[in-house]
């Protein structure tokens, strides 16, 4: 992918400062270890002393590895390549076997990421605004900063692994270095913003953003998945790239030339046809131009004032909903097509806007969730999902639904599409499942556990510092974390989705299989072909540290309504 020259120059300039940053980090970590070295148990003091000695002896090695890893990670970010996850021990058929030792690594990485995000929260927002300006995105549609906390922390972990010490000592170094790194990054981000401002760069402005907070039962493993409902082919195909864009421009011009004072139904029908021209490649200004035309025609229509007021309210709700940065642009275009349908239903039943469980909103929420369950664009699997979703919306808009039944049907079709995808993904690993079951049987029978050489048990690791637990919980699932984690874990069934911290980053993963003894569970990454066979103990540890939770659709209309109401109260 072509990198914007201005962003490339910014990154190159910051990377020139990386050796000094790494050297300062080692110095500050040494001071932090010395300040806190007197406390703790005898074993903790011995471990700390060994880390201190290794840092003194291998200071230049740590600095060099940090700089090397940071350059590599940053280049991957600039190229928008998928980050390389640390290699895990391979099991049958190349599956990754995840035990408690890998979870401990993820715990320390997530802690360090949250430390930077908390300490440098304001500076990170400023850097995000400036880097958006460097690439010409004045709406700050996403984060273009290639030096995000997760990139910095991955470089730190690479440097920690350069120390010729056992894993427990490397993790101890991470623990001691996380707070000094957070303070140094706050200063580094602030300095970067100051330099960009001195060069005359104007920061971009933020759009309206909704900040989100970070199950099913059966008696046999796959009763939820009925193969008879898995045939979900859509006859609708997306036009070639550029076709919808040209049609959208023509729709804007046609809407501008529309006769004055059309009826409300004429406005909605015209809007349906215009928004139908949007595809995954359509830009936000193009979509908003169509929506603005619709808004102007609403104001000029012959509809009663009460209907125009309701149309304005629905428009503001969708403005807020579409302003959610977590909603990908290709899905924003899909969501925009539901605005006319929402208004038609609201005109017949105004309780729709107060009922987040209405089939329309449940369909919208499930549709939005697809963006989190599929690989990012331009992956073919995502393109297939978009074709299917556009087909559903084409059917809905052509019918102009007057009640909830069409949306109930559309949601059922979407769930059937998900079931079909699950069956295909599990079928791809059928050959490995028998071997994985044999491993579980061996483990339960008392054989040696299939873990990586030198893997550490939880009992060998240090106690988690209490002052970081609160920060860690804020970084993860938050209020969605199961109250009864053990019961929730036992209740997971094939096809369920979870949100978990795996190999250095948060991922959305689907449970494909669990063993007859429930000692192993096989998860598949929603955004890639990666699979992980995770032991029960590792999952329990992840639950304890709030690195694992359920993934369910959020009520976008409820959150949009709360945001609109809050704005109205601020203006009052």
C-alpha positions in Angstrom: 0.0 0.0 0.0 1.3 3.5 -0.8 2.2 5.5 2.3 1.4 9.2 2.4 4.7 11.1 2.2 3.9 13.4 5.1 3.1 10.5 7.4 6.3 8.7 6.3 8.4 11.7 7.1 6.8 12.0 10.5 7.5 8.3 11.3 11.1 8.5 10.0 11.7 11.5 12.2 10.2 9.8 15.3 12.2 6.6 14.7 15.4 8.6 14.7 14.6 9.3 18.4 14.0 5.6 19.2 17.5 4.8 20.4 17.4 7.6 22.9 13.9 6.5 24.0 15.1 2.9 24.5 18.2 4.0 26.5 16.1 6.3 28.7 13.7 3.4 29.2 16.4 1.1 30.4 17.7 3.8 32.7 14.3 4.6 34.2 13.6 0.9 34.6 16.8 0.4 36.5 15.9 3.2 38.8 12.4 1.8 39.3 13.8 -1.6 40.2 16.3 -0.1 42.7 13.5 2.0 44.3 11.3 -1.0 44.8 13.9 -3.7 45.4 13.7 -3.7 49.2 10.1 -5.1 49.4 8.6 -8.4 48.6 9.4 -12.0 49.4 12.9 -13.5 49.2 12.2 -15.1 45.9 10.9 -11.8 44.5 14.0 -10.0 45.7 16.2 -12.7 44.0 14.3 -12.4 40.8 14.5 -8.6 40.8 18.3 -8.8 41.5 18.8 -11.1 38.5 16.8 -8.8 36.2 18.8 -5.8 37.5 22.1 -7.6 36.8 21.0 -8.7 33.3 19.9 -5.2 32.4 23.3 -3.8 33.4 25.2 -6.5 31.5 23.0 -6.4 28.3 21.8 -2.8 28.2 22.9 -2.2 24.6 21.4 -5.5 23.5 18.0 -4.4 24.9 18.2 -1.0 23.3 19.2 -2.5 19.9 16.4 -5.0 20.0 13.8 -2.4 21.0 14.8 -0.2 18.1 14.9 -3.0 15.6 11.5 -4.4 16.6 10.0 -0.9 16.7 11.2 -0.2 13.1 9.7 -3.5 11.9 6.4 -3.1 13.7 6.0 0.4 12.5 6.7 -0.5 8.9 4.1 -3.2 9.1 1.6 -0.6 10.5 2.4 1.8 7.6 1.8 -1.0 5.1 -1.4 -2.0 6.9 -0.1 -5.5 7.1 -1.5 -7.9 9.8 0.8 -7.8 12.8 2.9 -10.9 13.3 1.9 -12.8 16.4 4.6 -14.5 18.5 5.1 -18.1 17.5 3.3 -20.6 19.7 4.1 -24.3 20.1 2.6 -26.3 17.3 0.2 -29.1 17.9 -1.6 -31.4 15.6 -2.0 -30.1 12.1 -0.2 -26.9 13.0 -2.8 -25.7 15.5 -1.5 -23.4 18.2 -1.7 -24.9 21.7 -2.2 -22.1 24.3 -1.4 -22.8 27.9 -1.1 -20.7 31.1 2.4 -19.5 30.2 1.2 -17.8 27.0 -1.6 -16.2 28.9 0.9 -14.7 31.4 2.7 -13.0 28.5 -0.6 -11.6 27.2 -1.4 -10.3 30.7 1.8 -8.3 30.9 1.5 -7.0 27.3 -2.1 -5.9 28.0 -1.0 -4.2 31.2 1.7 -2.3 29.5 -0.6 -1.2 26.7 -3.2 0.1 29.2 -0.5 1.9 31.2 0.5 3.9 28.1 -3.2 4.5 27.1 -4.0 5.8 30.6 -1.0 7.9 31.3 -0.9 9.4 27.7 -4.6 9.5 27.0 -4.7 13.2 26.1 -1.4 13.1 24.1 -2.6 10.0 22.1 -5.8 11.9 21.0 -3.6 14.8 19.9 -1.3 12.5 17.9 -4.3 10.8 16.3 -5.7 14.2 15.2 -2.3 15.3 13.8 -1.6 12.1 11.9 -5.1 12.2 10.4 -4.3 15.7 9.1 -1.1 14.3 7.6 -3.0 11.8 5.5 -5.8 14.3 4.6 -8.5 12.8 6.7 -9.9 15.9 8.4 -12.8 13.9 10.0 -10.4 11.6 11.9 -12.3 8.6 10.6 -9.7 6.2 12.1 -6.4 6.1 13.9 -3.5 6.5 11.5 -0.8 6.7 14.2 1.6 3.9 13.5 3.3 4.4 16.9 0.2 3.3 18.9 0.7 1.8 22.4 0.3 -1.8 21.2 3.1 -1.3 18.7 5.4 0.2 21.3 4.7 -2.6 23.8 5.3 -5.3 21.2 8.7 -3.8 20.6 9.3 -3.8 24.4 8.4 -7.5 24.6 10.8 -8.3 21.7 13.5 -6.5 23.7 12.6 -8.4 26.9 13.0 -11.7 25.0 16.6 -10.7 24.1 17.6 -10.9 27.8 19.3 -14.3 28.4 16.9 -15.2 31.2 14.0 -17.5 31.7 10.5 -16.4 30.8 9.6 -15.4 34.4 12.5 -12.9 34.5 11.5 -11.5 31.1 8.0 -10.9 32.4 9.3 -9.3 35.5 11.3 -6.9 33.3 8.1 -6.1 31.4 6.3 -5.4 34.7 9.0 -3.1 36.0 9.3 -1.3 32.6 5.6 -0.6 31.9 5.2 2.5 34.0 8.5 4.1 33.0 7.6 3.4 29.4 4.2 5.0 29.9 5.7 8.2 31.2 8.3 8.4 28.5 5.7 7.8 25.8 3.6 10.6 27.2 6.5 13.0 26.7 7.3 11.5 23.3 3.8 12.0 22.0 3.6 15.5 23.4 7.0 16.3 21.7 5.8 14.9 18.4 2.7 17.1 18.5 4.7 20.2 19.4 7.0 19.5 16.4 4.2 19.1 14.0 2.5 22.2 15.3 5.7 24.2 14.8 5.8 23.0 11.2 2.4 24.6 10.6 0.4 21.3 10.6 -3.2 21.9 11.6 -4.8 19.1 13.6 -7.9 17.5 12.2 -11.2 17.8 13.9 -13.1 14.9 15.4 -16.4 13.7 14.3 -19.1 12.9 16.8 -17.9 9.7 18.4 -19.8 7.3 20.7 -17.4 5.7 23.2 -18.3 2.1 23.9 -17.5 0.3 27.2 -15.2 -2.5 26.6 -24.8 -17.2 25.2 -26.9 -19.4 24.4 -27.7 -23.0 25.8 -28.1 -26.4 24.4 -28.1 -30.1 25.5 -25.9 -31.4 22.7 -23.0 -29.6 21.2 -24.3 -28.3 17.9 -28.1 -28.3 18.1 -28.1 -24.5 17.5 -26.7 -25.2 14.0 -29.3 -26.8 11.8 -27.6 -27.8 8.5 -31.0 -27.4 6.8 -30.9 -23.6 7.4 -27.4 -23.1 6.1 -28.2 -22.6 2.5 -28.0 -18.8 2.4 -26.9 -17.8 -1.1 -27.8 -14.4 -2.3 -28.5 -13.8 -6.0 -27.5 -10.2 -5.7 -24.0 -9.2 -6.7 -22.2 -5.9 -6.1 -21.6 -3.9 -9.3 -18.0 -3.5 -10.4 -15.9 -0.8 -8.6 -16.8 2.7 -9.7 -20.3 1.7 -11.0 -22.1 2.6 -7.8 -20.0 5.7 -7.4 -21.0 7.1 -10.8 -24.6 6.2 -10.1 -24.4 8.0 -6.7 -23.2 11.2 -8.3 -26.0 11.0 -10.8 -28.4 10.4 -7.9 -27.2 13.6 -6.2 -27.7 15.6 -9.3 -31.2 14.1 -9.9 -32.2 14.8 -6.3 -31.2 18.4 -6.7 -33.4 18.8 -9.7 -36.5 17.2 -8.0 -39.8 19.2 -8.1 -40.7 21.3 -5.0 -42.9 20.0 -2.2 -43.0 16.3 -3.0 -45.0 14.0 -0.6 -43.1 12.4 2.2 -43.4 9.0 0.6 -42.0 10.4 -2.7 -39.0 11.7 -0.7 -38.4 8.3 1.0 -38.7 6.4 -2.3 -36.3 8.8 -3.9 -33.9 8.4 -1.0 -34.1 4.6 -1.1 -33.1 4.6 -4.8 -30.3 7.1 -4.2 -28.8 5.3 -1.2 -29.0 2.0 -3.1 -26.2 3.3 -5.3 -23.8 3.2 -2.3 -21.4 0.3 -2.1 -18.4 -0.6 0.1 -16.1 1.7 -1.9 -18.3 4.8 -1.6 -16.8 7.6 0.4 -18.4 9.3 3.4 -18.8 12.7 1.7 -20.7 10.9 -1.1 -23.1 9.3 1.3 -23.6 12.4 3.4 -24.4 14.4 0.2 -27.2 12.0 -0.5 -28.5 12.2 3.1 -28.3 16.0 3.1 -30.4 16.0 -0.1 -32.9 13.8 1.6 -33.0 16.1 4.7 -33.6 19.2 2.5 -36.4 17.5 0.6 -38.0 16.5 3.9 -38.1 20.1 4.9 -39.6 21.1 1.6 -42.1 18.3 1.4 -45.9 18.6 1.9 -45.8 16.4 5.0 -47.3 17.8 8.2 -45.0 19.6 10.7 -45.2 16.7 13.1 -44.0 14.2 10.5 -41.1 16.5 9.5 -40.1 16.8 13.2 -40.1 13.0 13.5 -38.0 12.8 10.3 -35.6 15.2 11.8 -35.3 13.1 15.0 -34.7 9.9 13.0 -32.1 11.8 11.0 -30.3 12.9 14.1 -30.3 9.4 15.5 -28.8 8.1 12.3 -26.3 11.0 12.3 -25.1 9.8 15.7 -25.2 6.1 14.8 -23.2 6.6 11.6 -20.7 8.8 13.5 -19.5 5.8 15.5 -15.9 5.3 14.7 -16.1 1.6 15.5 -18.5 1.2 12.6 -16.4 0.5 9.5 -17.1 2.7 6.4 -18.5 -0.2 4.3 -21.0 -0.9 7.0 -21.9 2.7 7.5 -23.1 2.7 4.0 -25.3 -0.3 4.8 -26.7 1.3 7.9 -27.6 4.5 6.0 -29.9 2.5 3.8 -32.1 1.7 6.8 -32.9 5.3 7.7 -35.9 5.5 5.4 -37.2 2.2 6.6 -36.9 3.4 10.2 -38.8 6.5 9.4 -41.6 4.6 7.7 -42.1 2.4 10.7 -41.8 5.3 13.2 -44.6 7.1 11.4 -46.9 4.2 12.0 -45.6 3.4 15.5 -43.6 6.0 17.4 -42.8 3.5 20.1 -40.2 2.1 17.7 -37.7 4.8 18.8 -38.1 3.7 22.4 -37.9 0.0 21.8 -34.3 -1.2 21.2 -35.5 -4.8 20.9 -37.7 -4.1 17.8 -36.7 -6.5 14.9 -35.5 -3.5 12.9 -32.9 -2.5 15.5 -32.0 -6.2 16.3 -31.3 -6.6 12.5 -29.2 -3.4 12.4 -27.2 -4.5 15.5 -26.5 -7.9 14.0 -25.5 -6.4 10.7 -23.1 -4.0 12.5 -21.6 -6.9 14.4 -20.5 -8.5 11.1 -17.8 -5.9 10.7 -16.2 -7.3 13.9 -16.6 -10.9 12.9 -15.0 -10.7 9.5 -11.5 -9.8 8.2 -11.0 -6.2 7.2 -11.3 -5.0 3.6 -10.5 -6.0 0.9 -10.5 -9.6 2.1 -12.7 -11.8 -0.2 -14.6 -13.2 2.8 -15.7 -9.7 3.8 -16.6 -8.9 0.2 -18.9 -12.0 0.2 -20.6 -10.8 3.4 -21.1 -7.4 2.0 -22.7 -8.8 -1.2 -25.1 -10.9 1.0 -25.9 -7.9 3.2 -26.6 -5.6 0.2 -28.9 -8.3 -1.2 -30.9 -8.3 2.0 -31.2 -4.5 1.9 -32.2 -4.5 -1.7 -35.0 -6.9 -0.9 -36.1 -4.8 2.1 -36.1 -1.5 0.3 -37.9 -2.8 -2.7 -40.7 -4.1 -0.4 -40.9 -0.9 1.6 -41.9 -2.7 4.8 -44.7 -1.4 6.9 -44.3 -3.8 9.9 -41.6 -5.8 11.7 -41.9 -9.1 9.8 -39.5 -8.2 6.9 -36.8 -7.2 9.4 -37.4 -10.4 11.5 -36.9 -12.3 8.2 -33.7 -10.4 7.3 -32.2 -11.1 10.7 -33.0 -14.8 10.4 -31.2 -14.8 7.0 -28.2 -13.1 8.6 -28.0 -15.7 11.4 -28.3 -18.4 8.8 -25.4 -16.9 6.9 -23.3 -17.0 10.2 -24.2 -20.6 10.7 -23.1 -21.5 7.2 -19.8 -19.8 7.8 -19.3 -21.6 11.1 -19.9 -25.0 9.4 -17.4 -24.2 6.7 -14.8 -23.1 9.2 -15.2 -26.1 11.4 -15.2 -28.4 8.4 -11.8 -27.0 7.5 -10.3 -28.3 10.8 -12.1 -31.6 11.0 -8.9 -33.5 10.3 -7.2 -32.0 13.3 -10.0 -32.4 15.8 -9.5 -36.2 16.2 -5.8 -35.7 17.0 -6.7 -32.9 19.4 -9.2 -35.1 21.2 -6.5 -37.8 21.5 -4.2 -35.2 23.2 -6.9 -34.3 25.6 -7.5 -38.0 26.4 -3.8 -38.4 27.1 -3.8 -35.4 29.4 -6.8 -36.6 31.4 -5.3 -40.1 31.7 -2.2 -38.6 33.4 0.1 -38.3 30.4 2.5 -35.4 30.0 0.7 -32.2 28.9 1.4 -31.0 25.3 2.9 -27.6 26.1 6.0 -25.7 24.9 9.4 -26.6 26.4 10.0 -24.7 29.6 6.5 -23.5 29.9 5.8 -22.0 33.3 2.9 -22.9 35.6 0.9 -20.1 37.2 2.4 -20.9 40.6 5.9 -20.1 39.3 5.0 -16.6 38.4 4.9 -13.4 40.5 1.8 -12.0 42.1 0.0 -9.4 40.0 0.6 -5.9 41.3 -2.7 -4.7 42.8 -2.3 -1.1 41.5 -2.5 -2.4 37.9 -5.5 -4.6 38.2 -7.9 -1.7 38.0 -6.2 -0.3 34.9 -6.3 -3.7 33.3 -10.0 -4.2 33.9 -10.7 -0.8 32.3 -8.7 -1.8 29.2 -10.6 -5.0 28.7 -14.3 -6.0 28.6 -15.4 -3.9 31.5 -19.1 -4.2 32.3 -19.6 -7.0 29.9 -17.3 -9.3 31.8 -19.3 -12.3 33.1 -20.3 -12.1 36.7 -20.0 -15.9 37.1 -17.0 -16.6 34.9 -16.8 -20.3 35.7 -20.4 -20.9 34.8 -20.2 -18.8 31.7 -17.1 -20.7 30.5 -18.8 -24.0 31.0 -21.8 -22.7 29.1 -19.9 -21.8 26.0 -21.1 -23.8 23.0 -19.8 -24.3 19.5 -20.5 -21.2 17.4 -20.3 -18.7 20.3 -18.2 -15.7 19.9 -15.8 -14.3 22.5 -13.6 -11.2 22.8 -10.2 -12.1 24.2 -6.6 -10.9 24.5 -4.5 -13.3 22.5 -0.8 -13.0 21.5 -0.5 -9.3 22.1 -3.9 -7.9 20.9 -7.6 -8.1 21.4 -9.3 -10.4 18.9 -12.8 -11.7 18.3 -12.8 -15.5 18.2 -15.4 -18.2 17.6 -15.5 -21.4 19.5 -15.3 -24.2 16.9 -15.0 -27.2 19.2 -14.5 -28.4 22.7 -13.2 -31.8 23.9 -15.3 -34.4 25.6 -13.5 -33.7 28.8 -13.7 -29.9 28.2 -10.0 -29.6 28.8 -9.3 -28.2 25.4 -11.3 -25.7 23.4 -10.6 -24.7 19.8 -11.1 -21.1 18.8 -10.8 -19.4 15.4 -9.9 -15.8 14.8 -12.7 -13.9 13.1 -10.3 -11.7 11.1 -7.9 -14.4 10.0 -7.3 -18.1 9.5 -5.6 -18.4 12.9 -6.8 -21.1 15.3 -5.9 -21.7 19.0 -6.4 -24.8 21.1 -6.6 -23.3 24.6 -6.5 -25.3 27.8 -9.1 -24.9 30.5 -6.5 -23.5 33.0 -5.4 -20.8 30.5 -9.0 -19.8 29.9 -9.7 -19.6 33.6 -6.6 -17.4 34.1 -7.8 -15.2 31.2 -11.2 -14.9 32.9 -9.6 -14.0 36.2 -7.5 -11.2 34.5 -10.5 -10.0 32.5 -8.8 -10.9 29.2 -11.8 -13.0 28.0 -15.5 -12.1 27.7 -18.6 -12.8 25.6 -19.1 -11.0 22.3 -22.6 -10.0 21.6 -24.3 -7.3 19.5 -24.5 -3.8 21.1 -27.7 -1.8 20.9 -26.6 1.0 18.6 -29.9 2.8 18.7 -30.0 2.8 22.5 -26.5 4.4 22.6 -27.4 6.8 19.8 -30.5 7.8 21.6 -28.7 8.4 24.9 -26.2 10.6 23.0 -28.9 12.6 21.3 -30.7 13.1 24.6 -27.5 14.2 26.3 -26.9 16.8 23.6 -30.5 18.1 23.9 -30.0 18.5 27.7 -26.7 20.4 27.2 -28.4 22.8 24.8 -31.4 23.3 27.2 
